[in-house]
Amino acid sequence: MNFPIEGLQRGIYPDLSVLVTAGDWFGLFQKSRKYVLPSELVVLPAVDESMAQFVPRLRKEQQMTLFGERTAEIRNHREYHRGDSLKQIDWKLTARSRQLMIREYQEKQESPVVFIFWGEAGPFFETQLRAYFNVQQQLAGLLAIQQYLVTAAGGEFLQGDRVFAAAKGFEQKPELFAFKNKTLLVFTGSSQPDTQLTAQIADWERTNQVKLYDLVSLSHILKTRTEVTATQEKTPAEGREER
């Protein structure tokens, strides 16, 4: 027999009890019994289908963060081989050495992408957490990404969904991991970072690329757009001439 459990807020419930009431068809007799679930119940953030609209845009931006272009920095010189580009010939060195010499340029390396959830305490923490949870769930099988969550528990790499059930916003910024040569996508609750986040971004930008996403505003925009689309689909077209 299945008992649907509704109305529970996000969190972890180690000792959840259920009151089961049974009676006869006429309602003359009733009997109740309290059952304690044998295992804890983990309640994750609510599903927000509107955030799926953000996934294609985010994937496109991730493709643009990949490196591999040739830079202007010269790594080495070597003799010309058939098939080499004539544009790479170093004519001054060729004249001195009396043989065709070409420049080998430094190639950029691929920059690993890290998602950072900046979970500062505030009135919009739940909205921010729900939006981020839904975005990363959609991307889980599409992009190879690391996820680093900054919450009241500290800064930690994501090991499983359980952390989303227990997450609480932090008041004072905890000690964080020192990233280097990464593309950091910081998911926040405001497009105007406060002092703590501004200082942290400045520190990260010394050795990384950093981009901010305001999840609260984004969630509101996407949800409104979804509701408008749904309304338009339900509303019959007007102004059509019947024949």
TIVO-444452 format. One record per residue (C-alpha): residue in three letters; x, y, z. Coordinates in steps of 0.5 Angstrom, whole numbers, padded with zeros to 4 digits, always signed. Layout:
<fises>
ALAXYZ
...
</fises>
This chain:
<fises>
MET+0000+0000+0000
ASN+0003+0007-0002
PHE+0002+0013+0003
PRO+0003+0020-0001
ILE+0007+0025+0003
GLU+0005+0032+0001
GLY+0007+0039+0004
LEU+0014+0037+0007
GLN+0019+0043+0006
ARG+0026+0042+0003
GLY+0030+0038+0009
ILE+0032+0031+0012
TYR+0027+0028+0016
PRO+0031+0022+0020
ASP+0025+0020+0024
LEU+0018+0022+0020
SER+0012+0019+0023
VAL+0005+0018+0019
LEU-0001+0017+0022
VAL-0006+0012+0019
THR-0013+0012+0020
ALA-0018+0007+0018
GLY-0026+0006+0019
ASP-0032+0002+0016
TRP-0036+0005+0010
PHE-0041+0008+0015
GLY-0036+0012+0019
LEU-0039+0009+0025
PHE-0032+0006+0027
GLN-0025+0009+0026
LYS-0018+0007+0029
SER-0011+0010+0028
ARG-0004+0008+0029
LYS+0002+0012+0028
TYR+0008+0009+0024
VAL+0015+0011+0024
LEU+0018+0011+0017
PRO+0024+0006+0018
SER+0029+0010+0014
GLU+0030+0018+0013
LEU+0027+0022+0008
VAL+0031+0027+0004
VAL+0026+0032+0001
LEU+0030+0036-0005
PRO+0028+0043-0008
ALA+0022+0043-0012
VAL+0022+0042-0019
ASP+0022+0048-0023
GLU+0021+0047-0031
SER+0022+0054-0033
MET+0030+0053-0032
ALA+0030+0049-0038
GLN+0030+0055-0042
PHE+0037+0057-0039
VAL+0040+0051-0041
PRO+0041+0052-0048
ARG+0044+0059-0047
LEU+0049+0056-0042
ARG+0051+0050-0046
LYS+0053+0055-0052
GLU+0057+0060-0047
GLN+0061+0054-0045
GLN+0063+0052-0052
MET+0065+0059-0052
THR+0070+0058-0046
LEU+0074+0053-0049
PHE+0081+0055-0051
GLY+0085+0052-0057
GLU+0087+0058-0061
ARG+0094+0060-0063
THR+0096+0066-0059
ALA+0102+0071-0061
GLU+0107+0068-0056
ILE+0112+0065-0060
ARG+0114+0058-0056
ASN+0120+0056-0061
HIS+0123+0056-0068
ARG+0125+0050-0072
GLU+0126+0049-0080
TYR+0121+0049-0085
HIS+0117+0043-0087
ARG+0113+0042-0093
GLY+0106+0043-0091
ASP+0108+0049-0086
SER+0104+0055-0087
LEU+0108+0061-0090
LYS+0105+0066-0085
GLN+0110+0063-0080
ILE+0116+0064-0083
ASP+0121+0068-0079
TRP+0125+0072-0085
LYS+0130+0075-0081
LEU+0132+0069-0077
THR+0132+0065-0084
ALA+0136+0070-0087
ARG+0141+0069-0081
SER+0141+0062-0081
ARG+0141+0061-0089
GLN+0135+0056-0088
LEU+0128+0057-0088
MET+0126+0058-0081
ILE+0118+0058-0078
ARG+0115+0060-0071
GLU+0112+0056-0067
TYR+0106+0059-0063
GLN+0104+0058-0056
GLU+0097+0054-0056
LYS+0092+0056-0050
GLN+0090+0050-0046
GLU+0083+0048-0045
SER+0080+0051-0038
PRO+0076+0047-0034
VAL+0069+0049-0032
VAL+0067+0050-0025
PHE+0060+0052-0023
ILE+0060+0055-0016
PHE+0054+0056-0012
TRP+0054+0062-0008
GLY+0049+0061-0002
GLU+0049+0067+0002
ALA+0044+0067+0007
GLY+0038+0072+0005
PRO+0030+0072+0003
PHE+0032+0069-0004
PHE+0036+0064-0001
GLU+0031+0058-0003
THR+0029+0061-0010
GLN+0036+0061-0011
LEU+0038+0054-0009
ARG+0032+0052-0013
ALA+0034+0055-0019
TYR+0041+0052-0019
PHE+0039+0045-0017
ASN+0034+0045-0023
VAL+0040+0048-0028
GLN+0045+0043-0025
GLN+0040+0037-0026
GLN+0039+0039-0033
LEU+0046+0039-0035
ALA+0049+0033-0031
GLY+0049+0029-0037
LEU+0051+0034-0042
LEU+0057+0037-0039
ALA+0063+0035-0035
ILE+0063+0040-0030
GLN+0065+0041-0023
GLN+0061+0044-0018
TYR+0063+0047-0012
LEU+0058+0050-0007
VAL+0059+0055-0002
THR+0054+0055+0004
ALA+0053+0055+0012
ALA+0057+0048+0012
GLY+0063+0051+0008
GLY+0066+0051+0001
GLU+0065+0044-0002
PHE+0065+0040-0008
LEU+0059+0037-0010
GLN+0059+0029-0008
GLY+0051+0028-0009
ASP+0044+0031-0008
ARG+0043+0030-0001
VAL+0047+0037+0000
PHE+0041+0040-0003
ALA+0036+0038+0002
ALA+0041+0040+0008
ALA+0044+0047+0005
LYS+0043+0053+0009
GLY+0045+0060+0007
PHE+0052+0063+0010
GLU+0052+0069+0014
GLN+0060+0070+0014
LYS+0064+0067+0008
PRO+0068+0061+0010
GLU+0075+0059+0008
LEU+0074+0057+0000
PHE+0079+0053-0004
ALA+0084+0057-0008
PHE+0082+0056-0016
LYS+0087+0057-0021
ASN+0087+0057-0029
LYS+0079+0055-0029
THR+0073+0058-0032
LEU+0069+0060-0026
LEU+0061+0061-0027
VAL+0059+0064-0020
PHE+0051+0063-0019
THR+0049+0068-0014
GLY+0042+0071-0012
SER+0043+0078-0014
SER+0046+0082-0020
GLN+0050+0087-0015
PRO+0055+0083-0011
ASP+0056+0085-0004
THR+0062+0086-0001
GLN+0064+0079+0001
LEU+0063+0077-0006
THR+0066+0083-0009
ALA+0072+0081-0005
GLN+0072+0074-0007
ILE+0071+0075-0014
ALA+0077+0080-0015
ASP+0081+0074-0011
TRP+0079+0069-0016
GLU+0080+0073-0022
ARG+0087+0074-0021
THR+0088+0067-0024
ASN+0082+0065-0027
GLN+0076+0067-0031
VAL+0070+0069-0027
LYS+0063+0070-0030
LEU+0056+0072-0025
TYR+0049+0069-0026
ASP+0044+0072-0022
LEU+0039+0066-0021
VAL+0033+0070-0017
SER+0032+0075-0023
LEU+0033+0069-0028
SER+0028+0065-0025
HIS+0023+0070-0025
ILE+0024+0072-0032
LEU+0024+0065-0034
LYS+0018+0063-0030
THR+0014+0069-0033
ARG+0016+0067-0040
THR+0013+0060-0039
GLU+0007+0062-0036
VAL+0006+0067-0042
THR+0007+0062-0047
ALA+0002+0057-0043
THR-0003+0062-0043
GLN-0002+0063-0051
GLU-0003+0056-0052
LYS-0009+0055-0048
THR-0012+0062-0051
PRO-0016+0060-0058
ALA-0013+0065-0064
GLU-0018+0071-0065
GLY-0019+0074-0071
ARG-0020+0068-0075
GLU-0026+0068-0081
GLU-0030+0062-0081
ARG-0032+0060-0087
</fises>
